[in-house]
Amino acid sequence: AELDSHVEVIDAAKLPYGRAMAQQVINETLIDRAKAGKFVVRLKGGDPYVFGRGYEELEACTAAGIPVTVVPGITSAISVPSAAGIPVTHRGVTHEFVVASGHVAPGHPDSLTDWDALAKLRGTLVLLMAVERIEQFADALIVGGRPTDTPVVVVQEGTLSSQRVVRADLSTVAQRVRDEAVRPPAIVVIGPVAGFGLDPRTGSDSDGG
């Protein structure tokens, strides 16, 4: 709303299971406008290099001879749990956290994730794009050895006024997600820190479920 009237705004949204601008079209648009002499800003949510395909856009632009400046962002894997009062690490509780894509189900031929290895970790696991297949991910982690009572929190539409927090454990999270009709976009946090949840705004327990 604060942009000058001469600024061209192109909606390149990629809504979960909704309208989306093809990546190739995005790349071509960036190159086309830059070669036309325009100063182009590609505004992305979160961090452009965390499941954001930002590096693909960098490759396309540099291959076309267009100089690019990348401004790092804060990935939703960290910012959304934080907005719900959940630290992805905490002294004496976890020494690691892992971010994994839920775009491909465990056991799928295209999966590049070792779910058995993730199940053996004791720290925090943050899943992005995982709500639609949450039962498969929970089952894979349980089969791999993660305790069924491991705390899980699902944060829908994090940082927005419509943010919701749903709490469960590995054995109940799939049913809770169904019962609460949780839909993307949502972040899934698995591990001891998922049992935390002081609302940073009020200091009280954070639970919108």
Contacts in CASP RR format, 6 or more apart in sequence:
PFRMAT RR
TARGET T0000
AUTHOR 0000-0000-0000
METHOD contacts of the structure
MODEL  1
AELDSHVEVIDAAKLPYGRAMAQQVINETLIDRAKAGKFVVRLKGGDPYV
FGRGYEELEACTAAGIPVTVVPGITSAISVPSAAGIPVTHRGVTHEFVVA
SGHVAPGHPDSLTDWDALAKLRGTLVLLMAVERIEQFADALIVGGRPTDT
PVVVVQEGTLSSQRVVRADLSTVAQRVRDEAVRPPAIVVIGPVAGFGLDP
RTGSDSDGG
3 9 0 8 1.000
8 33 0 8 1.000
8 38 0 8 1.000
10 29 0 8 1.000
11 21 0 8 1.000
12 21 0 8 1.000
12 26 0 8 1.000
12 29 0 8 1.000
12 42 0 8 1.000
13 19 0 8 1.000
13 20 0 8 1.000
13 21 0 8 1.000
14 20 0 8 1.000
14 21 0 8 1.000
16 129 0 8 1.000
16 183 0 8 1.000
16 184 0 8 1.000
16 185 0 8 1.000
17 132 0 8 1.000
17 184 0 8 1.000
23 53 0 8 1.000
23 56 0 8 1.000
26 42 0 8 1.000
26 57 0 8 1.000
27 56 0 8 1.000
27 57 0 8 1.000
27 60 0 8 1.000
27 61 0 8 1.000
30 40 0 8 1.000
30 42 0 8 1.000
30 57 0 8 1.000
30 60 0 8 1.000
30 61 0 8 1.000
30 66 0 8 1.000
31 60 0 8 1.000
31 61 0 8 1.000
31 64 0 8 1.000
31 66 0 8 1.000
33 40 0 8 1.000
34 40 0 8 1.000
34 61 0 8 1.000
34 64 0 8 1.000
34 66 0 8 1.000
35 64 0 8 1.000
35 66 0 8 1.000
42 48 0 8 1.000
42 57 0 8 1.000
44 52 0 8 1.000
44 54 0 8 1.000
45 73 0 8 1.000
45 76 0 8 1.000
46 73 0 8 1.000
46 74 0 8 1.000
46 75 0 8 1.000
46 76 0 8 1.000
46 79 0 8 1.000
47 72 0 8 1.000
47 73 0 8 1.000
47 74 0 8 1.000
47 75 0 8 1.000
48 54 0 8 1.000
48 55 0 8 1.000
48 57 0 8 1.000
48 70 0 8 1.000
48 72 0 8 1.000
48 73 0 8 1.000
49 55 0 8 1.000
49 70 0 8 1.000
49 72 0 8 1.000
50 75 0 8 1.000
50 76 0 8 1.000
50 77 0 8 1.000
50 99 0 8 1.000
50 128 0 8 1.000
51 101 0 8 1.000
51 103 0 8 1.000
51 128 0 8 1.000
51 129 0 8 1.000
58 68 0 8 1.000
58 70 0 8 1.000
61 67 0 8 1.000
61 68 0 8 1.000
62 68 0 8 1.000
75 99 0 8 1.000
76 128 0 8 1.000
76 158 0 8 1.000
76 185 0 8 1.000
76 187 0 8 1.000
77 88 0 8 1.000
77 99 0 8 1.000
77 126 0 8 1.000
77 128 0 8 1.000
77 187 0 8 1.000
78 88 0 8 1.000
78 126 0 8 1.000
79 159 0 8 1.000
80 155 0 8 1.000
80 158 0 8 1.000
80 159 0 8 1.000
80 187 0 8 1.000
81 87 0 8 1.000
81 88 0 8 1.000
81 126 0 8 1.000
81 153 0 8 1.000
81 155 0 8 1.000
81 187 0 8 1.000
81 189 0 8 1.000
81 193 0 8 1.000
82 88 0 8 1.000
82 200 0 8 1.000
83 155 0 8 1.000
83 158 0 8 1.000
83 159 0 8 1.000
83 163 0 8 1.000
83 200 0 8 1.000
84 153 0 8 1.000
84 155 0 8 1.000
84 158 0 8 1.000
84 163 0 8 1.000
84 165 0 8 1.000
84 197 0 8 1.000
84 199 0 8 1.000
84 206 0 8 1.000
85 196 0 8 1.000
85 197 0 8 1.000
85 198 0 8 1.000
85 199 0 8 1.000
85 200 0 8 1.000
85 206 0 8 1.000
86 153 0 8 1.000
86 155 0 8 1.000
86 189 0 8 1.000
86 193 0 8 1.000
86 194 0 8 1.000
86 195 0 8 1.000
86 196 0 8 1.000
86 197 0 8 1.000
86 206 0 8 1.000
87 193 0 8 1.000
87 196 0 8 1.000
88 94 0 8 1.000
88 97 0 8 1.000
88 124 0 8 1.000
88 126 0 8 1.000
88 189 0 8 1.000
88 193 0 8 1.000
89 95 0 8 1.000
89 96 0 8 1.000
89 97 0 8 1.000
89 124 0 8 1.000
89 193 0 8 1.000
90 192 0 8 1.000
90 193 0 8 1.000
90 196 0 8 1.000
93 123 0 8 1.000
93 192 0 8 1.000
93 193 0 8 1.000
94 122 0 8 1.000
94 123 0 8 1.000
94 124 0 8 1.000
94 191 0 8 1.000
94 192 0 8 1.000
94 193 0 8 1.000
95 122 0 8 1.000
95 123 0 8 1.000
96 121 0 8 1.000
96 123 0 8 1.000
96 124 0 8 1.000
97 123 0 8 1.000
97 124 0 8 1.000
97 125 0 8 1.000
97 126 0 8 1.000
98 118 0 8 1.000
98 121 0 8 1.000
98 123 0 8 1.000
98 124 0 8 1.000
98 125 0 8 1.000
98 126 0 8 1.000
99 126 0 8 1.000
99 127 0 8 1.000
99 128 0 8 1.000
100 113 0 8 1.000
100 118 0 8 1.000
100 125 0 8 1.000
100 126 0 8 1.000
100 127 0 8 1.000
100 128 0 8 1.000
100 130 0 8 1.000
101 113 0 8 1.000
101 127 0 8 1.000
101 128 0 8 1.000
101 129 0 8 1.000
101 130 0 8 1.000
102 127 0 8 1.000
102 128 0 8 1.000
102 129 0 8 1.000
102 130 0 8 1.000
102 133 0 8 1.000
102 137 0 8 1.000
103 129 0 8 1.000
104 110 0 8 1.000
104 111 0 8 1.000
104 112 0 8 1.000
104 113 0 8 1.000
105 111 0 8 1.000
105 133 0 8 1.000
105 136 0 8 1.000
105 137 0 8 1.000
106 113 0 8 1.000
106 115 0 8 1.000
106 136 0 8 1.000
106 137 0 8 1.000
106 139 0 8 1.000
106 140 0 8 1.000
107 115 0 8 1.000
107 140 0 8 1.000
115 137 0 8 1.000
115 140 0 8 1.000
115 141 0 8 1.000
115 144 0 8 1.000
116 140 0 8 1.000
116 144 0 8 1.000
118 125 0 8 1.000
118 141 0 8 1.000
119 140 0 8 1.000
119 141 0 8 1.000
119 142 0 8 1.000
119 143 0 8 1.000
119 144 0 8 1.000
119 145 0 8 1.000
119 146 0 8 1.000
120 144 0 8 1.000
120 145 0 8 1.000
120 146 0 8 1.000
123 191 0 8 1.000
123 192 0 8 1.000
123 193 0 8 1.000
124 189 0 8 1.000
124 190 0 8 1.000
124 191 0 8 1.000
124 192 0 8 1.000
124 193 0 8 1.000
124 194 0 8 1.000
125 141 0 8 1.000
125 189 0 8 1.000
125 190 0 8 1.000
125 191 0 8 1.000
126 187 0 8 1.000
126 188 0 8 1.000
126 189 0 8 1.000
126 190 0 8 1.000
127 134 0 8 1.000
127 137 0 8 1.000
127 187 0 8 1.000
127 188 0 8 1.000
127 189 0 8 1.000
127 190 0 8 1.000
128 187 0 8 1.000
129 184 0 8 1.000
130 137 0 8 1.000
130 186 0 8 1.000
130 188 0 8 1.000
131 154 0 8 1.000
131 156 0 8 1.000
131 177 0 8 1.000
131 182 0 8 1.000
131 183 0 8 1.000
131 184 0 8 1.000
131 186 0 8 1.000
131 188 0 8 1.000
132 184 0 8 1.000
134 154 0 8 1.000
134 173 0 8 1.000
134 174 0 8 1.000
134 177 0 8 1.000
134 188 0 8 1.000
135 174 0 8 1.000
137 188 0 8 1.000
138 152 0 8 1.000
138 170 0 8 1.000
138 171 0 8 1.000
138 173 0 8 1.000
138 174 0 8 1.000
141 150 0 8 1.000
141 170 0 8 1.000
141 190 0 8 1.000
142 148 0 8 1.000
142 170 0 8 1.000
142 171 0 8 1.000
146 170 0 8 1.000
146 190 0 8 1.000
147 170 0 8 1.000
148 169 0 8 1.000
148 170 0 8 1.000
148 171 0 8 1.000
149 169 0 8 1.000
149 170 0 8 1.000
149 171 0 8 1.000
150 169 0 8 1.000
150 170 0 8 1.000
150 190 0 8 1.000
150 191 0 8 1.000
150 192 0 8 1.000
150 194 0 8 1.000
151 167 0 8 1.000
151 169 0 8 1.000
151 190 0 8 1.000
151 191 0 8 1.000
151 192 0 8 1.000
151 193 0 8 1.000
151 194 0 8 1.000
151 195 0 8 1.000
152 167 0 8 1.000
152 168 0 8 1.000
152 169 0 8 1.000
152 170 0 8 1.000
152 173 0 8 1.000
152 188 0 8 1.000
152 189 0 8 1.000
152 190 0 8 1.000
152 191 0 8 1.000
152 194 0 8 1.000
153 165 0 8 1.000
153 166 0 8 1.000
153 167 0 8 1.000
153 168 0 8 1.000
153 188 0 8 1.000
153 189 0 8 1.000
153 194 0 8 1.000
153 195 0 8 1.000
153 197 0 8 1.000
154 165 0 8 1.000
154 166 0 8 1.000
154 167 0 8 1.000
154 168 0 8 1.000
154 173 0 8 1.000
154 176 0 8 1.000
154 177 0 8 1.000
154 182 0 8 1.000
154 186 0 8 1.000
154 187 0 8 1.000
154 188 0 8 1.000
154 189 0 8 1.000
155 163 0 8 1.000
155 164 0 8 1.000
155 165 0 8 1.000
155 166 0 8 1.000
155 186 0 8 1.000
155 187 0 8 1.000
155 189 0 8 1.000
156 162 0 8 1.000
156 163 0 8 1.000
156 164 0 8 1.000
156 165 0 8 1.000
156 166 0 8 1.000
156 182 0 8 1.000
156 183 0 8 1.000
156 185 0 8 1.000
156 186 0 8 1.000
157 163 0 8 1.000
157 164 0 8 1.000
157 185 0 8 1.000
157 186 0 8 1.000
158 185 0 8 1.000
158 186 0 8 1.000
158 187 0 8 1.000
164 180 0 8 1.000
164 182 0 8 1.000
164 208 0 8 1.000
164 209 0 8 1.000
165 206 0 8 1.000
165 207 0 8 1.000
165 208 0 8 1.000
165 209 0 8 1.000
166 176 0 8 1.000
166 177 0 8 1.000
166 180 0 8 1.000
166 182 0 8 1.000
166 208 0 8 1.000
166 209 0 8 1.000
167 176 0 8 1.000
167 194 0 8 1.000
167 195 0 8 1.000
167 207 0 8 1.000
167 209 0 8 1.000
168 175 0 8 1.000
168 176 0 8 1.000
168 177 0 8 1.000
170 190 0 8 1.000
173 188 0 8 1.000
176 182 0 8 1.000
180 209 0 8 1.000
197 205 0 8 1.000
197 206 0 8 1.000
197 207 0 8 1.000
198 204 0 8 1.000
198 205 0 8 1.000
198 206 0 8 1.000
199 205 0 8 1.000
199 206 0 8 1.000
END
